[in-house]
Amino acid sequence: TRLDLDAAGQLTITPLPLTPPHPVARLRGTWAELMAAGRFEDLREAYLEISLTDDYLPPQPMATLRQKFPLAMNLRLEVREEKILTALDRTVLKTSRSVTEDFTAFYQQIGRADDLATDQALFTSLVAEVQS
């Protein structure tokens, strides 16, 4: 926008076109789809906003993306609620700690270790009640 103020104090506002030096585009898909050889070659020199639909981000995703798309500007991971729950379930299943051990670790992490003995007895009795 250009603003011009004449001698009489009259303000004139002139919109100016903003033309980026490269095309601007959005891509959405899985990592494999986006990184497949020969795909999206026409967007190599475009400013890109990229949305991944995978369950997780690969290691160093922007550095890898920029090898194929040097002007990639933004990367986000689209995660549906059921994917989050599935990932959480996988994480829980991988751990070998008991529920009580998780409770203890949580209390230590939030700085409530002084209250642990009393609260752990209550927690253990509640877990036993729920599991029966």
C-alpha positions in Angstrom: 0.0 0.0 0.0 1.2 3.5 -0.9 0.0 6.5 1.1 0.2 10.0 -0.5 -0.5 13.1 1.4 -0.9 16.2 -0.8 -0.4 19.8 0.3 -4.0 20.2 1.3 -3.8 17.3 3.6 -5.8 14.9 1.4 -4.7 11.3 1.9 -4.7 9.0 -1.1 -4.3 5.3 -0.5 -3.1 3.2 -3.5 -3.0 -0.6 -3.2 0.2 -2.0 -4.7 0.3 -5.6 -6.0 2.6 -7.9 -4.1 4.1 -10.4 -6.4 6.3 -13.0 -4.7 9.5 -13.9 -6.6 8.5 -17.6 -6.6 5.2 -19.4 -6.9 3.4 -20.1 -3.6 1.7 -23.5 -3.0 0.5 -26.0 -0.4 1.2 -29.7 -0.5 -0.5 -32.4 1.6 0.3 -36.1 1.8 2.4 -38.8 3.4 6.1 -38.5 3.6 6.5 -41.2 1.0 4.1 -39.4 -1.4 5.9 -36.1 -1.1 9.4 -37.5 -1.3 8.7 -39.9 -4.2 11.2 -39.4 -7.1 9.7 -37.4 -9.9 6.7 -36.1 -8.0 6.1 -32.4 -7.5 9.2 -31.4 -9.6 7.3 -28.4 -10.8 7.2 -27.1 -7.2 10.9 -27.3 -6.6 11.3 -23.5 -6.8 8.0 -22.7 -5.0 7.4 -21.4 -1.5 5.7 -24.3 0.1 3.5 -25.0 3.1 3.6 -28.7 3.6 1.1 -30.8 5.7 2.1 -34.4 6.5 -0.6 -37.0 7.1 1.8 -39.6 8.6 1.6 -40.8 12.2 4.9 -39.2 13.0 7.6 -36.9 11.7 10.8 -38.5 10.3 14.1 -37.4 11.7 15.2 -33.9 10.6 12.2 -33.4 8.3 12.9 -29.8 7.2 16.5 -30.5 6.3 15.4 -33.5 4.2 12.5 -31.7 2.6 14.7 -28.8 1.6 16.9 -31.2 -0.4 13.9 -31.7 -2.7 12.1 -28.4 -2.0 14.7 -25.7 -1.2 12.1 -23.0 -0.5 9.9 -25.0 1.9 8.6 -22.5 4.4 6.4 -24.5 6.8 5.9 -28.1 7.8 3.1 -29.4 10.0 2.0 -32.8 11.0 -1.8 -33.4 10.7 -2.7 -35.9 13.4 -6.2 -37.1 13.9 -7.4 -37.9 17.4 -7.5 -41.6 16.8 -3.9 -41.5 15.7 -2.9 -39.8 18.9 -4.7 -42.4 20.9 -3.1 -45.2 18.9 0.3 -43.7 19.4 -0.4 -43.3 23.1 -1.5 -46.9 23.3 1.7 -48.1 21.6 3.8 -46.0 24.0 2.0 -47.5 27.0 2.3 -51.0 25.7 6.0 -50.6 25.2 6.6 -49.7 28.8 7.1 -52.4 31.3 6.2 -50.3 34.3 3.2 -51.0 36.4 0.4 -48.5 36.9 1.7 -47.9 40.4 5.2 -47.3 39.1 3.8 -44.8 36.6 2.0 -43.1 39.5 5.2 -42.9 41.5 7.1 -41.5 38.5 4.4 -38.9 37.9 4.4 -37.7 41.5 8.2 -37.4 41.4 8.0 -35.4 38.1 5.5 -32.9 39.5 7.4 -32.5 42.7 5.0 -34.2 45.1 7.3 -36.9 46.3 6.6 -35.8 49.9 2.9 -36.7 49.5 3.7 -40.0 47.7 3.3 -42.5 50.6 -0.2 -41.3 51.6 -1.5 -40.8 48.1 0.1 -44.0 46.8 -1.8 -46.1 49.3 -5.1 -44.5 48.2 -4.2 -44.9 44.5 -3.2 -48.6 45.0 -6.5 -49.3 46.7 -8.4 -47.5 43.9 -6.6 -49.5 41.2 -7.3 -52.7 43.0 -11.0 -51.8 43.2 -11.2 -50.9 39.5 -9.4 -54.1 38.4 -11.7 -56.4 40.4 
